[in-house]
Amino acid sequence: MTGETIRIGHLSTLYHTAFLLRGSGLLAGRGIRATWTLFPSGPDIISAMQAGTLDLGYIGLPPVIIGIDRGLRLACIAGGHIEGTVVIAGDTVRTLAECGGMQEFLSQLAGKAIGTPPKGSIHDVIVRELLAEYGRTDVAVKNYPWADFLPDALETGEIAAAAGTPALAATAHRYGSARLAVPPDRLWPFNPSYGIIVMREMLEKCDLLARFLAAHEAACEWIRHDPAACARIVAGTTGMVDEAFILETYRISPKYCAALPPEYIASTMKFTRTLHALGYISREVGESECFERSLIEAVHKGSHHYSAGIADV
């Protein structure tokens, strides 16, 4: 089973292993060819999988849960990263560290809006859960089709804060006047920022998927142990940002692994409850509907490495 092609949908998220796999020989060395398609959001990848144009996707778990509720036979077969949502804001907004707590931080945003990627994205769900938890009905959520629109919306005052990936904070730091207001570990502990998702029919190709997951796991470990080398490859693959930018993104949220430990599962199940409370799904989707762990458990043996961090560079 060498030379097989797998159709992969991915996002512009720099810390996903997609760009590293695209720019290295990790897949080819395992007899896998890949076609790569960039999408603006996780919900768009779900739509493409439903249309049968993708075999595998890099997606946050809330869009997957929404897809399952709508009847799609999806399965998360591996992790990749946790705590990948940050909040940025301009210098007129005090950071969480400068406030007495989250309630005080959110009170600054009364009558204003927090921008996020599309409705149903992981960042949208995390922000809406945060506002519900603190009873902040006076703070709006404004959704954008591309995360790339958020920095401009923040600069023009259309929104007072924005939620997105660590790259959003790196962008704000380098190109704008915004700064990191709420770090990723203060929003939703151990939230699964993305997983490797397939339609369940794809599970019949277990050997192909196992070889892909071996490459994905190797890429996660590579990021942890040699982030500088990975940043060079990703910078060359994207052609849009430099190595220093990618290293800053890695450092903002340095929690990488391909495993599906109990904490990852439990946090995902919390998403199902939140999605149901928000009215995004008609019922609480079950764990067995979301996950198929046998492949990654064969590839990644032993304890997870999410909390181990990355090497200093």
C-alpha positions in Angstrom: 0.0 0.0 0.0 2.7 2.5 -1.0 2.2 5.7 -3.0 -1.4 6.2 -1.9 -3.0 9.6 -2.1 -4.9 11.2 0.7 -7.0 14.4 0.3 -6.4 16.7 3.2 -8.3 19.8 4.2 -6.5 22.2 6.5 -6.6 25.8 7.9 -4.0 28.6 7.9 -3.2 27.7 11.5 0.6 27.7 11.7 1.0 25.3 14.6 -1.0 22.5 13.1 1.3 19.8 11.7 -0.2 20.4 8.2 2.4 22.9 7.0 5.2 20.8 8.5 4.0 17.7 6.8 3.6 19.6 3.5 7.2 20.9 3.7 9.0 17.8 4.8 9.4 14.2 3.8 7.5 12.7 6.7 4.6 11.5 4.6 6.6 10.5 1.5 8.8 8.4 3.8 5.7 6.4 4.8 4.5 5.9 1.2 1.8 8.6 1.3 1.1 11.3 -1.3 -1.2 14.1 -0.2 -3.2 16.8 -1.9 -3.8 19.8 0.4 -6.7 22.3 0.3 -6.8 25.4 2.4 -10.1 26.4 4.0 -11.2 29.5 5.9 -12.7 27.6 8.9 -13.5 24.3 10.4 -17.1 24.4 9.4 -16.0 24.8 5.8 -13.9 21.6 6.0 -16.9 19.8 7.5 -18.9 20.8 4.4 -16.2 19.6 2.1 -16.1 16.2 3.9 -19.8 15.9 3.6 -19.5 16.6 -0.1 -17.0 13.7 -0.4 -14.1 15.9 -1.6 -11.8 15.3 1.4 -10.5 12.2 3.2 -9.1 13.9 6.3 -9.3 17.3 8.0 -7.5 19.4 10.6 -10.5 20.8 12.6 -11.5 22.1 16.0 -13.9 19.7 17.7 -17.0 21.9 17.9 -17.6 21.9 14.1 -17.1 18.1 14.2 -19.7 17.8 17.0 -22.1 20.0 15.0 -21.6 17.8 11.9 -22.2 14.6 13.9 -25.5 16.1 15.3 -26.5 16.7 11.7 -26.0 13.1 10.8 -22.4 13.0 9.4 -20.4 9.9 10.4 -17.3 11.7 11.5 -14.6 10.5 13.9 -11.7 12.2 15.6 -8.7 9.8 15.3 -5.9 11.9 16.9 -5.2 15.1 18.7 -2.5 17.6 17.9 -2.6 20.6 20.2 -4.5 21.9 23.2 -5.4 25.4 24.5 -5.1 27.2 21.2 -7.5 30.1 21.7 -6.3 33.5 22.9 -8.0 36.9 23.3 -6.2 40.0 22.1 -7.2 43.7 22.6 -5.9 47.2 22.2 -3.9 49.0 24.8 -7.0 50.8 26.1 -8.3 47.4 27.4 -6.5 46.1 30.5 -5.2 42.6 30.2 -6.5 39.8 32.5 -3.3 40.0 34.5 -3.9 43.7 35.1 -7.5 43.0 36.3 -8.7 41.5 39.5 -10.2 38.5 37.6 -12.2 37.5 34.5 -15.3 39.4 35.5 -13.4 42.7 35.8 -11.7 42.0 32.5 -15.1 41.4 30.7 -16.7 44.4 32.3 -14.5 46.6 30.2 -16.2 45.2 27.1 -19.7 46.0 28.1 -21.6 47.5 25.2 -18.9 46.3 22.8 -18.1 43.2 20.8 -15.6 40.4 20.8 -14.7 39.2 17.3 -14.3 35.5 16.5 -14.1 33.3 13.4 -17.4 31.8 12.1 -20.2 30.7 14.3 -19.6 27.2 15.4 -15.8 27.5 15.3 -13.9 26.6 18.5 -13.1 30.2 19.2 -16.7 31.3 18.8 -17.9 28.5 21.2 -15.2 29.3 23.8 -16.1 33.0 23.9 -19.8 32.4 24.1 -19.3 29.9 26.9 -17.1 32.4 28.7 -19.7 35.2 28.5 -22.4 32.8 29.6 -20.3 31.6 32.6 -19.9 35.2 33.8 -23.4 36.3 32.9 -22.2 39.0 30.4 -25.2 39.6 28.3 -23.9 43.1 27.6 -21.0 41.9 25.5 -21.7 40.9 21.9 -20.0 38.3 19.7 -19.3 39.3 16.1 -18.4 36.5 13.7 -16.1 36.8 10.7 -15.7 34.3 7.8 -11.9 34.5 7.9 -9.8 34.9 11.1 -7.6 37.1 9.0 -10.3 39.8 9.2 -10.0 40.1 12.9 -6.8 42.3 13.3 -8.3 45.0 10.9 -11.6 44.9 12.7 -9.8 45.5 16.0 -7.7 48.3 14.6 -10.7 50.2 13.2 -12.7 49.8 16.5 -15.3 47.6 15.0 -14.6 45.2 17.8 -13.0 45.8 21.2 -11.3 42.4 21.4 -10.7 39.3 19.3 -10.4 35.6 19.9 -8.4 33.3 17.7 -5.3 31.2 17.5 -1.9 32.1 18.9 -0.9 33.4 15.5 -3.5 36.1 16.0 -1.6 37.3 19.1 1.7 37.2 17.2 0.2 39.2 14.3 -1.2 41.8 16.7 2.2 42.1 18.4 4.2 42.5 15.2 1.9 44.4 12.9 -0.7 46.2 15.1 -1.2 48.0 18.3 -3.1 45.1 20.1 -1.6 42.8 22.7 -2.3 39.4 24.3 -5.1 40.1 26.8 -6.1 36.6 27.9 -3.6 33.7 27.5 -4.7 30.3 26.2 -4.5 28.5 29.5 -7.0 31.0 31.2 -9.9 30.4 28.8 -10.8 26.7 28.8 -8.2 24.3 30.4 -7.1 21.4 28.1 -9.5 22.4 25.4 -8.6 20.5 22.2 -7.7 23.2 19.7 -7.8 20.7 16.9 -8.0 17.1 16.0 -7.4 14.8 13.0 -10.9 14.1 11.6 -12.1 11.5 9.0 -15.4 10.3 7.8 -16.0 6.9 9.4 -15.9 5.1 6.0 -12.2 6.1 5.8 -11.5 3.9 8.9 -11.5 0.9 6.5 -8.2 2.2 5.3 -6.6 1.6 8.7 -3.1 1.0 7.4 -3.1 4.2 5.4 -4.4 6.2 8.4 -1.9 4.5 10.8 0.9 5.6 8.6 -0.5 9.2 8.4 -0.8 9.3 12.2 2.8 8.1 12.6 3.9 11.0 10.5 1.6 13.4 12.4 2.9 12.1 15.7 6.5 12.5 14.5 5.7 16.1 13.4 4.2 16.9 16.9 7.4 15.5 18.5 9.6 17.5 16.1 7.8 20.7 17.1 8.4 19.9 20.8 12.1 19.0 20.4 13.3 21.3 17.6 10.9 24.2 17.1 13.5 26.3 15.3 13.9 23.7 12.6 10.2 23.3 12.3 9.7 27.0 12.1 12.1 27.2 9.2 10.2 24.5 7.3 6.8 26.1 8.0 8.1 29.5 7.0 9.3 28.1 3.7 6.1 26.2 3.1 3.7 29.1 3.7 5.9 31.8 2.1 4.0 34.4 4.1 5.6 34.7 7.5 9.2 34.3 8.8 10.7 31.8 11.3 10.7 34.3 14.2 6.9 34.8 13.8 6.3 31.0 13.8 8.5 30.5 16.9 6.5 33.2 18.7 3.3 31.4 17.8 4.7 28.1 19.1 5.7 29.7 22.4 2.4 31.4 23.1 0.7 28.0 23.3 3.4 25.3 23.6 1.2 22.2 24.1 1.7 19.6 21.3 0.9 15.9 21.1 -1.0 13.5 18.9 -2.6 11.5 21.7 -6.2 11.4 22.8 -5.9 11.3 26.6 -8.8 11.3 29.0 -8.4 15.1 29.6 -8.8 15.8 25.9 -11.9 13.6 25.7 -13.4 15.2 28.8 -12.9 18.7 27.5 -14.5 17.7 24.2 -17.5 16.4 26.1 -17.8 19.7 27.8 -18.0 21.2 24.4 -21.0 19.1 23.6 -22.9 20.4 26.6 -22.0 24.0 25.7 -23.0 23.5 22.1 -26.4 22.1 23.2 -26.9 24.9 25.7 -26.2 27.4 22.9 -28.7 25.7 20.6 -26.0 24.8 18.1 -26.9 21.1 18.3 -30.1 19.3 19.1 -28.7 16.8 21.6 -25.5 16.1 23.6 -23.4 14.0 21.2 -21.7 11.0 22.9 -18.0 10.2 23.3 -18.2 7.0 21.1 -19.8 9.1 18.3 -16.9 11.6 18.4 -13.8 9.4 18.8 -12.1 6.4 17.4 -8.9 6.0 19.5 -7.6 2.6 18.4 -5.3 3.9 15.7 -3.6 6.6 17.7 -3.3 4.3 20.7 -1.3 1.9 18.5 0.9 4.8 17.2 1.3 6.8 20.4 1.9 4.5 23.3 2.3 5.7 26.9 1.5 9.1 28.5 0.6 12.2 26.5 3.1 15.1 26.0 0.7 18.1 25.9 2.0 19.4 29.2 5.7 18.8 28.5 6.1 22.1 26.5 8.7 22.8 23.8 12.4 23.1 23.8 14.0 26.5 24.5 15.4 28.2 21.4 
